[in-house]
């Protein structure tokens, strides 16, 4: 008699995967839903960036339509200066079009963040496949936390540097 495995009989299933295996079937659980959501969000960001185009130095538009995306940065609209995040969208668009140097020009952290988001698609897919096969998730801690923290510290340093440059420019004008 061929019985399907249950939680009691499937001793080879790691703890992380046990909640996903119910009566021999793979359930689309919360852990899987979260990973699918990350994949879909990453694909949406990459897809949107690949659909947009840059005209001039600051204009973002849909090609063919000529419709320009309105400037979203309130800081830039009010002061005329770039905020610490200004250029991220243009950097993502450049990365999606394979223009690495242009992406770095618009925002040096945009290209790094774009690559991190793009890497989520294969990584999360791989994690889902591991869970479906009853294998343990790949452990990325503590390196993942350290890399994210390093990115945030460097971004904060860049933000301070950019804002100090603006203060200096305003000071010189006075």
VMD Tcl script that builds the backbone (N, CA, C; Angstrom):
set m [mol new atoms 522]
animate dup $m
set s [atomselect $m all]
$s set {name element resname resid chain x y z} {
  {N N UNK 1 A 0.842 -1.170 0.000}
  {CA C UNK 1 A 0.000 0.000 0.000}
  {C C UNK 1 A 0.893 1.240 0.000}
  {N N UNK 2 A 0.696 2.111 -0.972}
  {CA C UNK 2 A 1.504 3.306 -1.129}
  {C C UNK 2 A 0.826 4.475 -0.419}
  {N N UNK 3 A 1.382 4.837 0.727}
  {CA C UNK 3 A 0.817 5.952 1.493}
  {C C UNK 3 A 1.597 7.220 1.189}
  {N N UNK 4 A 0.884 8.330 1.112}
  {CA C UNK 4 A 1.579 9.603 0.935}
  {C C UNK 4 A 2.158 10.026 2.277}
  {N N UNK 5 A 3.307 10.686 2.266}
  {CA C UNK 5 A 3.940 11.063 3.523}
  {C C UNK 5 A 3.138 12.131 4.267}
  {N N UNK 6 A 3.151 12.020 5.549}
  {CA C UNK 6 A 2.538 13.047 6.394}
  {C C UNK 6 A 3.622 13.636 7.262}
  {N N UNK 7 A 3.268 14.582 8.067}
  {CA C UNK 7 A 4.258 15.191 8.946}
  {C C UNK 7 A 4.870 14.172 9.887}
  {N N UNK 8 A 4.093 13.183 10.296}
  {CA C UNK 8 A 4.607 12.187 11.211}
  {C C UNK 8 A 5.583 11.235 10.515}
  {N N UNK 9 A 5.339 10.888 9.264}
  {CA C UNK 9 A 6.173 9.908 8.573}
  {C C UNK 9 A 7.302 10.537 7.774}
  {N N UNK 10 A 7.257 11.825 7.561}
  {CA C UNK 10 A 8.281 12.483 6.751}
  {C C UNK 10 A 9.374 13.045 7.645}
  {N N UNK 11 A 10.181 12.159 8.200}
  {CA C UNK 11 A 11.225 12.599 9.116}
  {C C UNK 11 A 12.388 13.276 8.387}
  {N N UNK 12 A 12.494 13.094 7.072}
  {CA C UNK 12 A 13.571 13.702 6.310}
  {C C UNK 12 A 13.318 15.181 6.025}
  {N N UNK 13 A 12.123 15.647 6.331}
  {CA C UNK 13 A 11.766 17.030 6.033}
  {C C UNK 13 A 12.326 17.942 7.120}
  {N N UNK 14 A 13.100 18.979 6.733}
  {CA C UNK 14 A 13.640 19.893 7.737}
  {C C UNK 14 A 12.540 20.717 8.399}
  {N N UNK 15 A 12.864 21.285 9.553}
  {CA C UNK 15 A 11.872 22.051 10.308}
  {C C UNK 15 A 11.263 23.183 9.488}
  {N N UNK 16 A 12.085 23.881 8.665}
  {CA C UNK 16 A 11.580 25.015 7.897}
  {C C UNK 16 A 10.516 24.582 6.900}
  {N N UNK 17 A 10.648 23.386 6.369}
  {CA C UNK 17 A 9.733 22.928 5.335}
  {C C UNK 17 A 8.540 22.190 5.901}
  {N N UNK 18 A 8.615 21.728 7.140}
  {CA C UNK 18 A 7.538 20.935 7.720}
  {C C UNK 18 A 6.169 21.612 7.642}
  {N N UNK 19 A 6.046 22.909 7.929}
  {CA C UNK 19 A 4.716 23.504 7.837}
  {C C UNK 19 A 4.151 23.526 6.417}
  {N N UNK 20 A 5.007 23.348 5.391}
  {CA C UNK 20 A 4.550 23.416 4.012}
  {C C UNK 20 A 4.060 22.066 3.493}
  {N N UNK 21 A 4.445 20.981 4.172}
  {CA C UNK 21 A 4.087 19.644 3.733}
  {C C UNK 21 A 2.882 19.169 4.542}
  {N N UNK 22 A 1.756 19.043 3.875}
  {CA C UNK 22 A 0.535 18.620 4.554}
  {C C UNK 22 A -0.043 17.457 3.766}
  {N N UNK 23 A -0.094 16.310 4.380}
  {CA C UNK 23 A -0.622 15.089 3.769}
  {C C UNK 23 A 0.008 14.808 2.410}
  {N N UNK 24 A 1.320 15.009 2.315}
  {CA C UNK 24 A 2.032 14.670 1.089}
  {C C UNK 24 A 1.906 15.707 -0.008}
  {N N UNK 25 A 1.199 16.767 0.201}
  {CA C UNK 25 A 1.078 17.816 -0.810}
  {C C UNK 25 A 1.806 19.054 -0.331}
  {N N UNK 26 A 2.185 19.874 -1.255}
  {CA C UNK 26 A 2.905 21.096 -0.927}
  {C C UNK 26 A 1.906 22.235 -0.857}
  {N N UNK 27 A 1.824 22.859 0.293}
  {CA C UNK 27 A 0.868 23.936 0.510}
  {C C UNK 27 A 1.538 25.275 0.195}
  {N N UNK 28 A 0.800 26.163 -0.428}
  {CA C UNK 28 A 1.283 27.505 -0.742}
  {C C UNK 28 A 1.157 28.340 0.522}
  {N N UNK 29 A 2.148 28.258 1.393}
  {CA C UNK 29 A 2.073 28.823 2.732}
  {C C UNK 29 A 2.526 30.274 2.763}
  {N N UNK 30 A 2.500 30.824 3.960}
  {CA C UNK 30 A 2.894 32.217 4.172}
  {C C UNK 30 A 4.339 32.459 3.747}
  {N N UNK 31 A 5.257 31.539 4.078}
  {CA C UNK 31 A 6.658 31.685 3.689}
  {C C UNK 31 A 6.839 31.708 2.184}
  {N N UNK 32 A 6.087 30.883 1.496}
  {CA C UNK 32 A 6.149 30.852 0.033}
  {C C UNK 32 A 5.504 32.118 -0.529}
  {N N UNK 33 A 4.377 32.513 0.023}
  {CA C UNK 33 A 3.695 33.724 -0.459}
  {C C UNK 33 A 4.615 34.932 -0.370}
  {N N UNK 34 A 5.325 35.046 0.749}
  {CA C UNK 34 A 6.232 36.173 0.922}
  {C C UNK 34 A 7.325 36.155 -0.141}
  {N N UNK 35 A 7.869 34.985 -0.424}
  {CA C UNK 35 A 8.929 34.878 -1.425}
  {C C UNK 35 A 8.403 35.164 -2.830}
  {N N UNK 36 A 7.195 34.712 -3.129}
  {CA C UNK 36 A 6.582 35.024 -4.432}
  {C C UNK 36 A 6.327 36.526 -4.537}
  {N N UNK 37 A 5.891 37.151 -3.442}
  {CA C UNK 37 A 5.661 38.598 -3.446}
  {C C UNK 37 A 6.960 39.361 -3.709}
  {N N UNK 38 A 8.064 38.897 -3.122}
  {CA C UNK 38 A 9.363 39.531 -3.358}
  {C C UNK 38 A 9.752 39.386 -4.824}
  {N N UNK 39 A 9.540 38.203 -5.386}
  {CA C UNK 39 A 9.867 37.976 -6.802}
  {C C UNK 39 A 9.027 38.878 -7.690}
  {N N UNK 40 A 7.716 38.934 -7.442}
  {CA C UNK 40 A 6.832 39.761 -8.264}
  {C C UNK 40 A 7.158 41.249 -8.140}
  {N N UNK 41 A 7.449 41.708 -6.929}
  {CA C UNK 41 A 7.815 43.118 -6.729}
  {C C UNK 41 A 9.120 43.436 -7.454}
  {N N UNK 42 A 10.081 42.540 -7.371}
  {CA C UNK 42 A 11.360 42.743 -8.059}
  {C C UNK 42 A 11.163 42.799 -9.570}
  {N N UNK 43 A 10.364 41.883 -10.099}
  {CA C UNK 43 A 10.084 41.890 -11.539}
  {C C UNK 43 A 9.326 43.145 -11.962}
  {N N UNK 44 A 8.432 43.617 -11.115}
  {CA C UNK 44 A 7.682 44.846 -11.423}
  {C C UNK 44 A 8.617 46.052 -11.475}
  {N N UNK 45 A 9.536 46.127 -10.527}
  {CA C UNK 45 A 10.495 47.244 -10.506}
  {C C UNK 45 A 11.384 47.198 -11.745}
  {N N UNK 46 A 11.920 46.026 -12.050}
  {CA C UNK 46 A 12.801 45.882 -13.216}
  {C C UNK 46 A 12.021 46.138 -14.502}
  {N N UNK 47 A 10.812 45.590 -14.584}
  {CA C UNK 47 A 9.988 45.790 -15.781}
  {C C UNK 47 A 9.617 47.245 -16.002}
  {N N UNK 48 A 9.228 47.926 -14.936}
  {CA C UNK 48 A 8.881 49.350 -15.055}
  {C C UNK 48 A 10.093 50.157 -15.481}
  {N N UNK 49 A 11.246 49.873 -14.887}
  {CA C UNK 49 A 12.462 50.593 -15.253}
  {C C UNK 49 A 12.826 50.355 -16.716}
  {N N UNK 50 A 12.573 49.151 -17.208}
  {CA C UNK 50 A 12.916 48.869 -18.611}
  {C C UNK 50 A 11.934 49.529 -19.582}
  {N N UNK 51 A 10.720 49.832 -19.118}
  {CA C UNK 51 A 9.741 50.499 -19.970}
  {C C UNK 51 A 9.978 52.004 -20.078}
  {N N UNK 52 A 10.567 52.591 -19.050}
  {CA C UNK 52 A 10.778 54.036 -19.030}
  {C C UNK 52 A 12.034 54.414 -19.791}
  {N N UNK 53 A 12.134 55.705 -20.108}
  {CA C UNK 53 A 13.279 56.228 -20.829}
  {C C UNK 53 A 13.671 57.566 -20.210}
  {N N UNK 54 A 14.912 57.974 -20.416}
  {CA C UNK 54 A 15.407 59.248 -19.882}
  {C C UNK 54 A 15.651 60.191 -21.042}
  {N N UNK 55 A 15.115 61.390 -20.925}
  {CA C UNK 55 A 15.337 62.430 -21.920}
  {C C UNK 55 A 16.042 63.585 -21.233}
  {N N UNK 56 A 17.117 64.035 -21.843}
  {CA C UNK 56 A 17.897 65.092 -21.212}
  {C C UNK 56 A 18.594 64.547 -19.977}
  {N N UNK 57 A 18.767 65.388 -19.003}
  {CA C UNK 57 A 19.452 64.973 -17.772}
  {C C UNK 57 A 18.477 64.587 -16.675}
  {N N UNK 58 A 17.244 65.094 -16.703}
  {CA C UNK 58 A 16.345 64.886 -15.574}
  {C C UNK 58 A 14.978 64.308 -15.933}
  {N N UNK 59 A 14.575 64.339 -17.177}
  {CA C UNK 59 A 13.219 63.925 -17.538}
  {C C UNK 59 A 13.112 62.418 -17.719}
  {N N UNK 60 A 12.107 61.849 -17.083}
  {CA C UNK 60 A 11.792 60.425 -17.223}
  {C C UNK 60 A 10.471 60.349 -17.968}
  {N N UNK 61 A 10.421 59.526 -19.007}
  {CA C UNK 61 A 9.185 59.440 -19.793}
  {C C UNK 61 A 8.973 58.048 -20.354}
  {N N UNK 62 A 7.728 57.828 -20.773}
  {CA C UNK 62 A 7.386 56.603 -21.480}
  {C C UNK 62 A 7.741 56.813 -22.942}
  {N N UNK 63 A 8.531 55.922 -23.534}
  {CA C UNK 63 A 8.909 56.116 -24.936}
  {C C UNK 63 A 7.699 55.985 -25.852}
  {N N UNK 64 A 7.740 56.727 -26.917}
  {CA C UNK 64 A 6.658 56.673 -27.898}
  {C C UNK 64 A 5.517 57.614 -27.561}
  {N N UNK 65 A 5.113 57.654 -26.322}
  {CA C UNK 65 A 4.006 58.502 -25.902}
  {C C UNK 65 A 4.455 59.939 -25.671}
  {N N UNK 66 A 5.707 60.092 -25.233}
  {CA C UNK 66 A 6.208 61.415 -24.918}
  {C C UNK 66 A 5.669 61.951 -23.603}
  {N N UNK 67 A 4.944 61.109 -22.857}
  {CA C UNK 67 A 4.396 61.532 -21.572}
  {C C UNK 67 A 5.501 61.508 -20.535}
  {N N UNK 68 A 5.761 62.657 -19.936}
  {CA C UNK 68 A 6.820 62.776 -18.950}
  {C C UNK 68 A 6.265 62.480 -17.558}
  {N N UNK 69 A 6.995 61.671 -16.817}
  {CA C UNK 69 A 6.626 61.370 -15.437}
  {C C UNK 69 A 6.886 62.626 -14.615}
  {N N UNK 70 A 5.903 63.073 -13.827}
  {CA C UNK 70 A 6.129 64.285 -13.032}
  {C C UNK 70 A 7.230 64.076 -11.994}
  {N N UNK 71 A 7.951 65.153 -11.712}
  {CA C UNK 71 A 9.005 65.065 -10.711}
  {C C UNK 71 A 8.385 64.813 -9.348}
  {N N UNK 72 A 8.857 63.793 -8.674}
  {CA C UNK 72 A 8.283 63.387 -7.404}
  {C C UNK 72 A 9.031 63.949 -6.202}
  {N N UNK 73 A 10.240 64.440 -6.391}
  {CA C UNK 73 A 11.061 64.888 -5.277}
  {C C UNK 73 A 10.662 66.301 -4.840}
  {N N UNK 74 A 9.999 66.378 -3.715}
  {CA C UNK 74 A 9.578 67.670 -3.168}
  {C C UNK 74 A 10.786 68.511 -2.787}
  {N N UNK 75 A 11.812 67.888 -2.247}
  {CA C UNK 75 A 13.030 68.599 -1.861}
  {C C UNK 75 A 13.624 69.330 -3.064}
  {N N UNK 76 A 13.716 68.646 -4.202}
  {CA C UNK 76 A 14.285 69.268 -5.399}
  {C C UNK 76 A 13.381 70.369 -5.939}
  {N N UNK 77 A 12.082 70.133 -5.907}
  {CA C UNK 77 A 11.157 71.168 -6.385}
  {C C UNK 77 A 11.240 72.428 -5.542}
  {N N UNK 78 A 11.416 72.279 -4.233}
  {CA C UNK 78 A 11.453 73.443 -3.341}
  {C C UNK 78 A 12.806 74.151 -3.321}
  {N N UNK 79 A 13.892 73.374 -3.371}
  {CA C UNK 79 A 15.217 73.975 -3.205}
  {C C UNK 79 A 16.015 74.079 -4.496}
  {N N UNK 80 A 15.698 73.252 -5.470}
  {CA C UNK 80 A 16.501 73.211 -6.688}
  {C C UNK 80 A 17.729 72.328 -6.547}
  {N N UNK 81 A 17.934 71.739 -5.381}
  {CA C UNK 81 A 19.063 70.848 -5.127}
  {C C UNK 81 A 18.583 69.402 -5.075}
  {N N UNK 82 A 19.527 68.501 -5.334}
  {CA C UNK 82 A 19.210 67.076 -5.267}
  {C C UNK 82 A 19.172 66.597 -3.823}
  {N N UNK 83 A 18.157 65.816 -3.498}
  {CA C UNK 83 A 18.099 65.167 -2.182}
  {C C UNK 83 A 19.034 63.954 -2.238}
  {N N UNK 84 A 19.290 63.301 -1.124}
  {CA C UNK 84 A 20.179 62.133 -1.139}
  {C C UNK 84 A 19.695 60.993 -2.043}
  {N N UNK 85 A 18.413 60.924 -2.320}
  {CA C UNK 85 A 17.886 59.860 -3.168}
  {C C UNK 85 A 17.670 60.272 -4.615}
  {N N UNK 86 A 17.864 61.553 -4.925}
  {CA C UNK 86 A 17.655 62.016 -6.307}
  {C C UNK 86 A 18.589 61.280 -7.261}
  {N N UNK 87 A 18.033 60.791 -8.329}
  {CA C UNK 87 A 18.791 60.070 -9.338}
  {C C UNK 87 A 18.602 58.562 -9.274}
  {N N UNK 88 A 17.949 58.069 -8.219}
  {CA C UNK 88 A 17.745 56.615 -8.088}
  {C C UNK 88 A 16.894 56.078 -9.236}
  {N N UNK 89 A 15.807 56.750 -9.546}
  {CA C UNK 89 A 14.935 56.282 -10.628}
  {C C UNK 89 A 15.684 56.258 -11.946}
  {N N UNK 90 A 16.400 57.338 -12.256}
  {CA C UNK 90 A 17.168 57.390 -13.500}
  {C C UNK 90 A 18.282 56.351 -13.501}
  {N N UNK 91 A 18.851 56.073 -12.332}
  {CA C UNK 91 A 19.871 55.031 -12.225}
  {C C UNK 91 A 19.270 53.657 -12.517}
  {N N UNK 92 A 18.092 53.372 -11.958}
  {CA C UNK 92 A 17.407 52.099 -12.216}
  {C C UNK 92 A 17.083 51.947 -13.698}
  {N N UNK 93 A 16.591 53.021 -14.307}
  {CA C UNK 93 A 16.251 52.968 -15.739}
  {C C UNK 93 A 17.508 52.681 -16.558}
  {N N UNK 94 A 18.598 53.354 -16.232}
  {CA C UNK 94 A 19.858 53.122 -16.948}
  {C C UNK 94 A 20.340 51.688 -16.759}
  {N N UNK 95 A 20.240 51.167 -15.550}
  {CA C UNK 95 A 20.642 49.786 -15.299}
  {C C UNK 95 A 19.785 48.809 -16.099}
  {N N UNK 96 A 18.479 49.065 -16.149}
  {CA C UNK 96 A 17.573 48.181 -16.896}
  {C C UNK 96 A 17.899 48.179 -18.388}
  {N N UNK 97 A 18.487 49.270 -18.861}
  {CA C UNK 97 A 18.864 49.363 -20.278}
  {C C UNK 97 A 20.329 48.992 -20.499}
  {N N UNK 98 A 21.003 48.517 -19.442}
  {CA C UNK 98 A 22.384 48.071 -19.574}
  {C C UNK 98 A 23.401 49.189 -19.654}
  {N N UNK 99 A 23.040 50.381 -19.219}
  {CA C UNK 99 A 23.936 51.536 -19.273}
  {C C UNK 99 A 24.555 51.751 -17.884}
  {N N UNK 100 A 25.587 50.961 -17.558}
  {CA C UNK 100 A 26.163 50.923 -16.218}
  {C C UNK 100 A 26.790 52.251 -15.813}
  {N N UNK 101 A 27.568 52.862 -16.712}
  {CA C UNK 101 A 28.236 54.120 -16.368}
  {C C UNK 101 A 27.231 55.250 -16.175}
  {N N UNK 102 A 26.230 55.267 -17.006}
  {CA C UNK 102 A 25.185 56.288 -16.871}
  {C C UNK 102 A 24.431 56.103 -15.552}
  {N N UNK 103 A 24.186 54.862 -15.182}
  {CA C UNK 103 A 23.509 54.577 -13.914}
  {C C UNK 103 A 24.346 55.100 -12.752}
  {N N UNK 104 A 25.644 54.863 -12.785}
  {CA C UNK 104 A 26.531 55.335 -11.724}
  {C C UNK 104 A 26.530 56.862 -11.671}
  {N N UNK 105 A 26.477 57.505 -12.835}
  {CA C UNK 105 A 26.443 58.969 -12.914}
  {C C UNK 105 A 25.205 59.533 -12.212}
  {N N UNK 106 A 24.058 58.902 -12.428}
  {CA C UNK 106 A 22.818 59.416 -11.827}
  {C C UNK 106 A 22.788 59.198 -10.319}
  {N N UNK 107 A 23.197 58.032 -9.869}
  {CA C UNK 107 A 23.262 57.768 -8.434}
  {C C UNK 107 A 24.108 56.522 -8.206}
  {N N UNK 108 A 25.228 56.653 -7.513}
  {CA C UNK 108 A 26.114 55.497 -7.346}
  {C C UNK 108 A 25.475 54.333 -6.592}
  {N N UNK 109 A 24.547 54.620 -5.708}
  {CA C UNK 109 A 23.919 53.537 -4.952}
  {C C UNK 109 A 22.741 52.916 -5.698}
  {N N UNK 110 A 22.265 53.584 -6.735}
  {CA C UNK 110 A 21.157 53.056 -7.525}
  {C C UNK 110 A 21.527 51.766 -8.230}
  {N N UNK 111 A 22.743 51.718 -8.782}
  {CA C UNK 111 A 23.159 50.508 -9.493}
  {C C UNK 111 A 23.324 49.332 -8.528}
  {N N UNK 112 A 23.836 49.596 -7.333}
  {CA C UNK 112 A 23.997 48.542 -6.332}
  {C C UNK 112 A 22.632 48.025 -5.884}
  {N N UNK 113 A 21.719 48.940 -5.612}
  {CA C UNK 113 A 20.375 48.553 -5.179}
  {C C UNK 113 A 19.628 47.807 -6.284}
  {N N UNK 114 A 19.803 48.237 -7.524}
  {CA C UNK 114 A 19.171 47.555 -8.656}
  {C C UNK 114 A 19.659 46.112 -8.747}
  {N N UNK 115 A 20.964 45.915 -8.620}
  {CA C UNK 115 A 21.516 44.558 -8.683}
  {C C UNK 115 A 21.005 43.699 -7.527}
  {N N UNK 116 A 20.866 44.291 -6.349}
  {CA C UNK 116 A 20.332 43.560 -5.192}
  {C C UNK 116 A 18.895 43.121 -5.468}
  {N N UNK 117 A 18.094 44.024 -6.014}
  {CA C UNK 117 A 16.696 43.692 -6.328}
  {C C UNK 117 A 16.641 42.632 -7.420}
  {N N UNK 118 A 17.459 42.774 -8.450}
  {CA C UNK 118 A 17.481 41.786 -9.537}
  {C C UNK 118 A 17.917 40.411 -9.026}
  {N N UNK 119 A 18.832 40.380 -8.070}
  {CA C UNK 119 A 19.313 39.106 -7.519}
  {C C UNK 119 A 18.234 38.389 -6.708}
  {N N UNK 120 A 17.209 39.116 -6.271}
  {CA C UNK 120 A 16.148 38.488 -5.492}
  {C C UNK 120 A 15.349 37.480 -6.320}
  {N N UNK 121 A 15.238 37.709 -7.618}
  {CA C UNK 121 A 14.440 36.811 -8.464}
  {C C UNK 121 A 15.032 35.393 -8.466}
  {N N UNK 122 A 16.290 35.213 -8.850}
  {CA C UNK 122 A 16.810 33.830 -8.823}
  {C C UNK 122 A 16.978 33.295 -7.395}
  {N N UNK 123 A 17.371 34.156 -6.457}
  {CA C UNK 123 A 17.602 33.675 -5.097}
  {C C UNK 123 A 16.309 33.185 -4.441}
  {N N UNK 124 A 15.246 33.980 -4.515}
  {CA C UNK 124 A 13.978 33.579 -3.897}
  {C C UNK 124 A 13.368 32.383 -4.624}
  {N N UNK 125 A 13.558 32.310 -5.940}
  {CA C UNK 125 A 13.087 31.149 -6.693}
  {C C UNK 125 A 13.807 29.889 -6.214}
  {N N UNK 126 A 15.096 29.995 -6.016}
  {CA C UNK 126 A 15.889 28.885 -5.520}
  {C C UNK 126 A 15.442 28.469 -4.121}
  {N N UNK 127 A 15.145 29.444 -3.266}
  {CA C UNK 127 A 14.673 29.134 -1.912}
  {C C UNK 127 A 13.328 28.396 -1.967}
  {N N UNK 128 A 12.442 28.838 -2.835}
  {CA C UNK 128 A 11.142 28.161 -2.982}
  {C C UNK 128 A 11.344 26.723 -3.447}
  {N N UNK 129 A 12.233 26.530 -4.410}
  {CA C UNK 129 A 12.491 25.180 -4.905}
  {C C UNK 129 A 13.070 24.296 -3.799}
  {N N UNK 130 A 13.934 24.852 -2.964}
  {CA C UNK 130 A 14.498 24.084 -1.847}
  {C C UNK 130 A 13.397 23.668 -0.881}
  {N N UNK 131 A 12.499 24.587 -0.563}
  {CA C UNK 131 A 11.402 24.265 0.344}
  {C C UNK 131 A 10.495 23.193 -0.253}
  {N N UNK 132 A 10.208 23.325 -1.524}
  {CA C UNK 132 A 9.333 22.347 -2.181}
  {C C UNK 132 A 9.931 20.950 -2.172}
  {N N UNK 133 A 11.243 20.874 -2.204}
  {CA C UNK 133 A 11.921 19.570 -2.185}
  {C C UNK 133 A 12.167 19.073 -0.770}
  {N N UNK 134 A 11.695 19.832 0.216}
  {CA C UNK 134 A 11.878 19.420 1.594}
  {C C UNK 134 A 13.258 19.699 2.141}
  {N N UNK 135 A 13.987 20.601 1.506}
  {CA C UNK 135 A 15.335 20.928 1.957}
  {C C UNK 135 A 15.305 22.215 2.783}
  {N N UNK 136 A 16.335 22.397 3.570}
  {CA C UNK 136 A 16.443 23.593 4.410}
  {C C UNK 136 A 16.735 24.822 3.548}
  {N N UNK 137 A 16.276 25.955 4.028}
  {CA C UNK 137 A 16.579 27.214 3.355}
  {C C UNK 137 A 18.069 27.497 3.438}
  {N N UNK 138 A 18.589 28.178 2.438}
  {CA C UNK 138 A 19.980 28.620 2.504}
  {C C UNK 138 A 20.065 29.724 3.548}
  {N N UNK 139 A 20.980 29.603 4.422}
  {CA C UNK 139 A 21.166 30.603 5.477}
  {C C UNK 139 A 22.093 31.699 4.974}
  {N N UNK 140 A 21.617 32.903 4.954}
  {CA C UNK 140 A 22.420 34.030 4.489}
  {C C UNK 140 A 22.813 34.953 5.633}
  {N N UNK 141 A 22.340 34.641 6.813}
  {CA C UNK 141 A 22.719 35.441 7.986}
  {C C UNK 141 A 24.026 34.894 8.540}
  {N N UNK 142 A 24.874 35.666 9.105}
  {CA C UNK 142 A 24.771 37.094 9.408}
  {C C UNK 142 A 25.280 37.995 8.290}
  {N N UNK 143 A 25.764 37.381 7.178}
  {CA C UNK 143 A 26.354 38.194 6.101}
  {C C UNK 143 A 25.355 39.129 5.457}
  {N N UNK 144 A 24.141 38.692 5.280}
  {CA C UNK 144 A 23.136 39.542 4.657}
  {C C UNK 144 A 22.898 40.796 5.492}
  {N N UNK 145 A 22.727 40.621 6.781}
  {CA C UNK 145 A 22.508 41.772 7.669}
  {C C UNK 145 A 23.701 42.718 7.654}
  {N N UNK 146 A 24.896 42.153 7.630}
  {CA C UNK 146 A 26.094 42.991 7.599}
  {C C UNK 146 A 26.201 43.776 6.296}
  {N N UNK 147 A 25.882 43.139 5.185}
  {CA C UNK 147 A 25.931 43.840 3.898}
  {C C UNK 147 A 24.877 44.946 3.823}
  {N N UNK 148 A 23.683 44.655 4.293}
  {CA C UNK 148 A 22.625 45.669 4.295}
  {C C UNK 148 A 23.025 46.832 5.196}
  {N N UNK 149 A 23.573 46.542 6.366}
  {CA C UNK 149 A 24.008 47.598 7.280}
  {C C UNK 149 A 25.123 48.430 6.659}
  {N N UNK 150 A 26.080 47.781 6.009}
  {CA C UNK 150 A 27.166 48.508 5.340}
  {C C UNK 150 A 26.604 49.407 4.242}
  {N N UNK 151 A 25.654 48.892 3.468}
  {CA C UNK 151 A 25.024 49.699 2.421}
  {C C UNK 151 A 24.345 50.925 3.034}
  {N N UNK 152 A 23.597 50.721 4.114}
  {CA C UNK 152 A 22.888 51.837 4.743}
  {C C UNK 152 A 23.857 52.873 5.325}
  {N N UNK 153 A 24.942 52.420 5.923}
  {CA C UNK 153 A 25.932 53.355 6.473}
  {C C UNK 153 A 26.594 54.152 5.347}
  {N N UNK 154 A 26.972 53.469 4.272}
  {CA C UNK 154 A 27.568 54.167 3.127}
  {C C UNK 154 A 26.576 55.133 2.487}
  {N N UNK 155 A 25.318 54.723 2.390}
  {CA C UNK 155 A 24.301 55.610 1.822}
  {C C UNK 155 A 24.114 56.841 2.710}
  {N N UNK 156 A 24.102 56.643 4.013}
  {CA C UNK 156 A 23.990 57.769 4.941}
  {C C UNK 156 A 25.179 58.710 4.786}
  {N N UNK 157 A 26.380 58.158 4.649}
  {CA C UNK 157 A 27.565 58.983 4.408}
  {C C UNK 157 A 27.443 59.767 3.114}
  {N N UNK 158 A 26.952 59.113 2.064}
  {CA C UNK 158 A 26.733 59.795 0.786}
  {C C UNK 158 A 25.711 60.918 0.943}
  {N N UNK 159 A 24.646 60.658 1.687}
  {CA C UNK 159 A 23.609 61.669 1.904}
  {C C UNK 159 A 24.182 62.885 2.625}
  {N N UNK 160 A 24.972 62.645 3.655}
  {CA C UNK 160 A 25.585 63.757 4.402}
  {C C UNK 160 A 26.535 64.527 3.499}
  {N N UNK 161 A 27.345 63.794 2.720}
  {CA C UNK 161 A 28.274 64.435 1.788}
  {C C UNK 161 A 27.524 65.307 0.778}
  {N N UNK 162 A 26.427 64.781 0.225}
  {CA C UNK 162 A 25.652 65.540 -0.762}
  {C C UNK 162 A 25.032 66.789 -0.125}
  {N N UNK 163 A 24.482 66.648 1.056}
  {CA C UNK 163 A 23.865 67.792 1.735}
  {C C UNK 163 A 24.910 68.824 2.160}
  {N N UNK 164 A 26.077 68.386 2.636}
  {CA C UNK 164 A 27.141 69.333 2.997}
  {C C UNK 164 A 27.640 70.100 1.773}
  {N N UNK 165 A 27.694 69.416 0.636}
  {CA C UNK 165 A 28.071 70.097 -0.604}
  {C C UNK 165 A 27.081 71.196 -0.956}
  {N N UNK 166 A 25.812 70.941 -0.716}
  {CA C UNK 166 A 24.796 71.960 -0.989}
  {C C UNK 166 A 24.908 73.127 -0.017}
  {N N UNK 167 A 25.164 72.816 1.256}
  {CA C UNK 167 A 25.352 73.883 2.249}
  {C C UNK 167 A 26.558 74.732 1.872}
  {N N UNK 168 A 27.632 74.078 1.443}
  {CA C UNK 168 A 28.826 74.817 1.028}
  {C C UNK 168 A 28.511 75.727 -0.167}
  {N N UNK 169 A 27.783 75.201 -1.127}
  {CA C UNK 169 A 27.426 75.988 -2.308}
  {C C UNK 169 A 26.578 77.203 -1.926}
  {N N UNK 170 A 25.642 77.004 -1.019}
  {CA C UNK 170 A 24.797 78.121 -0.560}
  {C C UNK 170 A 25.661 79.126 0.202}
  {N N UNK 171 A 26.581 78.648 1.023}
  {CA C UNK 171 A 27.455 79.510 1.813}
  {C C UNK 171 A 28.333 80.369 0.906}
  {N N UNK 172 A 28.858 79.786 -0.163}
  {CA C UNK 172 A 29.722 80.506 -1.096}
  {C C UNK 172 A 28.928 81.603 -1.806}
  {N N UNK 173 A 27.654 81.325 -2.125}
  {CA C UNK 173 A 26.818 82.325 -2.803}
  {C C UNK 173 A 26.527 83.533 -1.936}
  {N N UNK 174 A 26.530 83.333 -0.611}
  {CA C UNK 174 A 26.250 84.436 0.310}
  {C C UNK 174 A 27.453 85.331 0.341}
}
mol reanalyze $m
mol bondsrecalc $m
mol representation Tube
mol addrep $m
